[in-house]
Amino acid sequence: MKWPRQPARVRAPATSANLGPGFDAFGLALALYDEVEARVTSGGLALEVSGEGGGTAAAGERHLVVRAMRAAFAAVGGQPPGIALRCANAIPHGRGLGSSAAAICAGLLAARDLAGPAGERLPDEALFQLAVALEGHPDNVAACLSGGLTIAWTPAAGGGVADGAGPGARLLKVPVPATLRAVACVPAAPLDTEAARQALPAAVPHADAAANAARSALLIAALTGAPQLLFEATEDFLHQPYRAAIMPETARLLGALRRAGAAAVVSGAGPAVLVLSFEGQGPPAEAVDSIARETGIAWHVTPLHIDQQGAHVQQGGPGVHPPVSARREPSENQVRGPGAGRAGGSRRDRASSLRDTQATGEGMPWALLVLS
């Protein structure tokens, strides 16, 4: 395999899963990013990590981005002689904002890009399935790869999967209005995802399952055309009540926000809280921040746009995109409000079509995986 001299630069968004009632199915990509720069070297592994998770560089080959790259290289048929990798992370670790999904997707896309023509052996569908296998569940990686709002599911065995769809997890990207906003409330301390999973009961009352099914359907309606229903649609009966005991500060903030009329949910497995609203509706970020301060806990409150592009390889040679660790440009997640700019390009041979479809969310390659 002939390896390129130029690096691959990948940008991957944060994600919030569940969104209240959409347990293990719904995902939303947020304009908060990890960035990875990877290049092939003559030998060894050089790993630099800055920002969130800066201490993880010591993991070496066990680092999640490296593990994802190795899996992608194996899928395309060969490992490079060496890898130099730089990660600049803005997504908090262990807070329910999809940091592991971003690491996996960034690693897979970087490796596929570095593999050149051989990367075509890992098409979008196969890359998604590999991401799901590495992550263990599809909701976060679906949103990270696709951008926007996604529904992910795994067909039941013998369930009559459509011809050509193939086995494994599937995803659908659901277009949402550009006026949808999120405010993330992130605590200082992380929570182990496995601990949050173990807090769930083996069975739930039938009435609660029925109520959640109704809320899940209502949430799609609220996010795609009936914003007045957003508060009711974000009520959950399946996971948030059971996890309250292991993250009481999160439960306290969630209750305070909902009593104030905010469509607040636990982000993923927690402990972060996400407040959804449409522009001009619901409490502003300043009001959310005020409610968070009243809890007596140090919450980092960040207003965010919805990322519509998903994880992608950035274009540009030296001088166009400097190394990610050297960037000092304003981020889209500052408290004064998210920026309106967008990054350019996906894979180099698909940049134009992605730019054409980004604004509406229609015709995105990841959505076509499901619909075709």
N, C-alpha and C positions, 0 to 999 in steps of 0.2 A: 504494500500500500504506500502511495506517495503522500507524504504529509506536508501541509502548507506551512509557509514561514510566518504568515500573518496570523494574529490571534483571532479567536472567536470571542465576541462580547455579547453577553446575554443580560436582559433585564426581565425580572420575574416579579409579579405583584403579590402583595398580601391577599389573603382570602379569609372570608368568614363563612363558616358552614352552619347549617341548620336554620338560622334566621328565625329561631323560635320553633314553630311546629314542623319544619321540614327536616326532621331528624335523619341524618345520614344520607340526605338526598339533595338538599338545596345548597348552593354555594354562590358567593358573591365576591368578585375581584375588586380590590380596593387600591387606590392610587398611592400606595406606599411600597417601596421597591427594594429588593436585593439585586445587586449587580455583580456579575462574574466576568472576569477576563481570563481566558485559558489559551495557552499556546503549547505546541509540541516542542520538546527539547531533546537533546542528545541522550539524556538519561536521568533517572531519579525522579523524585517528586519534590517540588518547591511550592509551599503553600503559605499564603499570607491572608489573614482575615482581619478586617477592621470594622468598627462599628459594633452592632449587636453580635454577641457570640464571639468576641475577639479572642477569647481563650481557647476556642475550639481548633485552632491551627495545629495544636499538639496532637490531635487525633490522627493526623497523617492519612494513611490509606483508609482508616475507619471514618473519616469525615464524610458526611452525607453527600456533598457535592462530588467528591472523588468517587465514592461508591456508585453514584448514578452514572458518572462518566465511564467508569469501568464496565458497568452493565451495558451501556450503549455501544461502547467499542466492541465488546464481546458479541453483541447482536449484529454488528456490521462486518465482523470477521477479522479483527486484529487490534492488538494493543499498541499504542505508540511507544517509542523507546523511553520517553520521559514526558512529564507534564509540569508546567509552571502555571500556577493558579493563584489568582487574586480575587478575593471576595470582599465587597463593600456592602455591609448589611444594614438596612434600616428597619427590618421587620423584627419586632421583639420575639424572643424565644420563649416557648412554654406559656404563652398567654392566650392561645386560641385564635391566632391570626395567620395560621398557615405557614409558619416559617419552614417546616420540614417539606411541605409541598413545593414551596418556592425553591428550596435547595435542590430537590429532586428534578424538577422541571428545568431549572437552569443547567444542571449538570448534563441531563440528557440532550438538551438542545445544543449546548456547547460542543459535546462530543460528536453529535451528528454533523454539525457544521465543519468541525475539524477533519472529519472523515472524507470530506469532498464528495466525489461521485459515489463512493461506497456508502455514503449516508442514505442514499435512496433505498438501501436494504432495510432501513428503519422508517417507513412512511408514517404519516400522522397517526393512523389507527394503531399501528404497532407501538409507536412511542407512547401513546396514551395508555395502552394496556401495560406496558413496562412500568410506567409511572404509578399506575394503580398497584401493581405487584410490589413495588418498592415501598409505597406509602401504606398499603394494607386496606385502604378504602378509597372510593373514587370521588367523594364530594369536593374536597379541597383541590386535588390535582385537575379536576374537570374545569373548575372556575379559573385556576391559575393558567392553564393552557389556552382556554377559550376567551377569557375576559368576560365581563358583564355578569349576568345572572344565569346560572346553569342548574339543570336538574340531572342528576346522575343516578343510575340504577343498574342492577345486575339481573338479567333475565333468569327466571326460574328454570331449573332443569326440566327439559321436555316442554318448555313453554311456547314452542312454536316461533323461534326467532326468525325474523324476516330473511328471505334469501339474500345472501351477500353481506349480511350484517356481521357474521362471525360471532364466535363465543366471547364471553367476558363482559366487562362493564361497558355501559353505553352512556352517552351524554347528549343533552339537548340545550342549546343556548337560547334563552328567551329574551327577546329585545325588551328593554325597559326605557322609559323616558329619560332624556338627558338631564331632567331636573331632579332625579333621585340623588339624595345625599346621605352620607353616613357620618356619625360622630363616634369615634372610638374612645372608650374610657379604659385606660390600661393601668393596672396596678404595678407596684414595684416588684412584687414577688411572683414567681412563676408557679404553675400547677402542673404536676405530672399528668399527662393525658390518660395513661393507663389507670391512675387512681380515680380520675373522673369517670372512666368507663366502668370500673368496678363498683362504683356507687349506684349503678342502675340495677333495678330488680330484674329477676328472670322473667317475670310476667307482670302485666299491667291490667287494670280493670277494662272490660270491654267498652264501657261508657267513655273512658278516657281515650282509648284508641279511636273511637268514633268521633269524639270531639276534635282530636288532632287531625284526623282526615279532613274534617270540614274546614278547620283553620288553614290547613295546607293549601286546599283548593282556593280558599278565600284570599290567601296571601298572594298567589299568582294573579288573581283578579285585581287585588289592591296595587300590586307593583306594575301592572300593565295597563291600567285604565280606570281604576276605581280607588283613587288615593284616600278618599274619605273613610275607607274600611281598614286602613293600615293598622290602626291601634288594635282593633279587635282581631285582626288577622295574625298578629304576632304573639297571641297567647299560646302557651305551650302547656301540655299535661304529661308528656312522656319522659322528659329528661331534666328540665330545669328544677322542678320541685325536689327531685331525688338528690340532686347535686348540691342543694343549698347548704346542707350540713357540713360539707367539706370545703366550702368557700363562702362563709357567712358574710364577709364584707361585700362580695359580689351580689349575694342575695339581698343585702340591705340596700345597696345602690339601685339594683334592679327594681325593687319595690318602691323606692322613693321616686324614681323616674316615671314609673307607670302611674303612680298616684298623681303625678303632675301632668299626666296625659301624653307622655312620650311613648312612642312605639319602640321600647327598649327590649333587647334580648341578650342572652348570654352568647358571646361570640364563640362558636365552636364548642369545645369542651370547657371553655373558660380559662382563666378567671376574668378576661376582659369582657366589657359590656359594649354592645353596639346599639346606637340609636339611629333608626331609619326615619327619614322624612323626605318630603318633596319641597323644593325651593318655594319659600313663602308660606309654608305650612309647618306646623309643629314647632317645638321650642328651638330657638337658635343655640349655637354652640356655647354662647356665653351663659345661657340659662342652664344648660347641661353642666357646665363647669361649676356654676354656683351650687347646684344640687349636689354635685360630687364633693365639693369642699365641705358641705354640711355633714357629711358622713364621718369626718375626722380622719379619713384615710387619704394618703397621697396618691391621687389618680392623675395620670397624664391624659389630658383631654385633647383630642386631635380631630378637627373636621377633615373629612376626606371626600373627594370625588369618587365616582365609580370608574374603575379601569375597564375600558372596552376592548383593548387590544390583546391582552393576555401576554404570557411570556413569549419573548421573541429575540432573535439574533439581530443586533444592531449593525447597521451598515457604516462604512467609513474607514479610511486608512489613517495613518499617523497624522495628527494635527486636526482631524475631524472629530474623532472620539478619543480623547486622552485616556490613559489607564483609569479604571474606575476608582482606584484608591487615591488618585490625584484630583478628582472632581470636587469642586467647591460651589457648584451652581445651586441656587435656591431649590429646595425640595418642594413637592406638591402637598406636603402634609404639615406645614407650619400652622400654628394656632390662628394666625390672621386669616387663614382660608386657603384652600387648595388652588394651585395654578391651573390655567386653562390650556397649557401647551400639551403636545403629545409627542411621544418618541416616534422615530421613523422606522419603518421597515419590519419585516419578519425575516424569514429565510431570504437570502439574497435574490433568489429567482421568483419570490412571491411578494416582494415589497409593494409593487404597484397595486395588485389586486386587494391586498390588505388595506392600503390607504383608502381605496375607493369604497370599501365596505365598512370601515371602522365607525363612521358616524351613525349609521343606522343599525348596525349589528346583524344585518341581513347578508347571507351569502358567505359567512365566515367559514374557513375550511373546517374548523372543529365541529360546527353545527352540521355541516354536510356529512360528516362521518356518521351521524345518526340518521339523518333524513334520507340519504340516498340508498 
